[in-house]
Each structure stands twice: as C-alpha cells, then as structure tokens.
Amino acid sequence: MDSKHLALIAALAICGLGTSALAQDSAAPTPPSQSWSFSGPFGRFDRAAARRGLQVYSESCSTCHSISLLHYRDLGGIGLSQDQIKTIAAGVSVPAGIDDQGKMVSRPATPADPFHAPFPTEDAARAALNGAFPPDLSLAAVAYPNATNYLYALLTGYGDPPAGTTIPEGMSYNKYFAGHLIAMPPVLADGQITYADATPSTVAQNAHDLVTFLAWAANPEMDQRKRLGWRVVLYFAFMAGATYLLKRRIWSSVH
C-alpha cells in the first residue's frame, strides 16, 4: 500500500472520530494559520519542539493512538542519542510470540521496532473506547490540506457548547470539528506536561509541539530534501550562467 492510500485512510479515520449530530451551526470554522518553523521552502523542523512533542504524544496520546510507520531508531532525526533511544524503546513491551505453553509473551522493544500500538486490533480499540477507533497518527499531519493548522485547532478547540445544545454521553464539543461532536475528549491541560527544558506547559504550547512532532513523523526527510533541492537549484543556476558565458565567448566573433 503506497503513501497516498495510507494518507487517505488516515484522513477518513480522523474524520470518523465524531458525528455531525448537532442541528445548528454544524459547519466548522476555518482553522487559523499558525507559525510553523518548517513552513515554506526555507523552513526547518524545530527539533527541540519536536522532542517536546514526542513527550506530549508519549504522555497524553500513546494510550489510544499509534504511529505505526515510525520506528524508535528514527528518533535520532530529532536529536536523540542512541542511548536515549534505547531507553525509550526499552520502556515499552512488545509481543514476542508464543511460549512452550501456548501463552503470549512479550519483550522490551528495541530501536529497530516500530512504535508500539496501544491496541492489537481495531475491534479491541472499539471495545475499550465505547465504539470509537482512534486513528493512526503516522500521516495525520499530511493527510489533507492545511492539516497542521487543523490538528492544532482541533487540540485547542474544546469548550462549552452553545446554550441549549445537548451533548450525548461519551462525546465532547469541539469548535473546529465538523459537526462539533467528537468522541475524543480533551487530552491537553495547562501544566499537565513537565518539560525537561523548562518551557512553559500550556495547552497552546503542548498542541504546537505535538503537531510539530507529528509533522516531522510524517516527513522525517523533509529538511534533507529541502537542502538537496536548493543545492540542485543553485547548481542549475550556475550551469545556466556558465553556459551563457561560454556561448557568448564562442559566438562573439560571428556576425
């Protein structure tokens, strides 16, 4: 299955988190644009923010959402050392097959393992989460246009519903979700995360860091690709100039 199909699946799964059950004002507003370090042709990932986003994912999201296309060894791309990666991986148990008695056994993960999925199957996830199926977040940041701004708005868009609106049990009101009813409850709160670099922990900061991490997870080679792209552009610009000067020199005596 190629990345386009995976992106479509991720987009459909995210849209399936809630329902359009509100009769009034069901159209979600356009998410406001945020400032992202990786935007534009010269943009680069803020690796400190991505590391904080990994912490937010690990502490607030990993119990429900998987990132199945990311391996622990890939975390070197946001500046983690091999020892740090080994420590993170070793803190997670992954299936290791069946023992002699026919029982499932587990082992500590290694850097070569993909990120551990919180549920073995979709049915297991729905059974544990009142029918909801949390989507895999591997491609969430590129699954549809304006995805990074939408994810940020979704994470920060929880609040009280309009007067007279009834919220069904197990659902939450979110300003930026289509229909405004979403099965995912608010997962971020001020002071919930304690950052190692002493960055103030607010909902806005947590959301921004998490989306930065998800954007990197979906495009870990982006910085390298942009650097290579600009080298190619400069090379062709140099060759165009050299070719023009050579042509002038060769044909300068021809009238």
Rosetta blueprint (number, residue, H / E / L):
1 M L
2 D L
3 S H
4 K H
5 H H
6 L H
7 A H
8 L H
9 I H
10 A H
11 A H
12 L H
13 A H
14 I H
15 C H
16 G L
17 L L
18 G E
19 T E
20 S L
21 A L
22 L L
23 A L
24 Q L
25 D L
26 S L
27 A L
28 A L
29 P L
30 T L
31 P L
32 P L
33 S L
34 Q L
35 S L
36 W L
37 S L
38 F L
39 S L
40 G L
41 P L
42 F L
43 G L
44 R L
45 F L
46 D L
47 R H
48 A H
49 A H
50 A H
51 R H
52 R H
53 G H
54 L H
55 Q H
56 V H
57 Y H
58 S H
59 E H
60 S H
61 C H
62 S L
63 T L
64 C L
65 H L
66 S L
67 I L
68 S L
69 L L
70 L L
71 H E
72 Y H
73 R H
74 D H
75 L H
76 G H
77 G H
78 I H
79 G L
80 L L
81 S L
82 Q H
83 D H
84 Q H
85 I H
86 K H
87 T H
88 I H
89 A H
90 A H
91 G L
92 V L
93 S E
94 V E
95 P E
96 A E
97 G E
98 I E
99 D L
100 D L
101 Q L
102 G L
103 K L
104 M E
105 V E
106 S E
107 R E
108 P E
109 A L
110 T L
111 P L
112 A L
113 D L
114 P E
115 F L
116 H L
117 A L
118 P L
119 F L
120 P L
121 T L
122 E H
123 D H
124 A H
125 A H
126 R H
127 A H
128 A H
129 L L
130 N L
131 G L
132 A L
133 F L
134 P L
135 P L
136 D L
137 L L
138 S L
139 L L
140 A H
141 A H
142 V H
143 A L
144 Y L
145 P L
146 N L
147 A H
148 T H
149 N H
150 Y H
151 L H
152 Y H
153 A H
154 L H
155 L H
156 T H
157 G L
158 Y E
159 G L
160 D L
161 P L
162 P L
163 A L
164 G L
165 T L
166 T L
167 I L
168 P L
169 E L
170 G L
171 M L
172 S E
173 Y E
174 N E
175 K L
176 Y L
177 F L
178 A L
179 G L
180 H L
181 L E
182 I E
183 A L
184 M L
185 P L
186 P L
187 V L
188 L L
189 A L
190 D L
191 G L
192 Q L
193 I L
194 T L
195 Y L
196 A L
197 D L
198 A L
199 T L
200 P L
201 S L
202 T L
203 V H
204 A H
205 Q H
206 N H
207 A H
208 H H
209 D H
210 L H
211 V H
212 T H
213 F H
214 L H
215 A H
216 W H
217 A H
218 A H
219 N L
220 P L
221 E L
222 M H
223 D H
224 Q H
225 R H
226 K H
227 R H
228 L H
229 G H
230 W H
231 R H
232 V H
233 V H
234 L H
235 Y H
236 F H
237 A H
238 F H
239 M H
240 A H
241 G H
242 A H
243 T H
244 Y H
245 L H
246 L H
247 K H
248 R H
249 R H
250 I H
251 W H
252 S L
253 S L
254 V L
255 H L
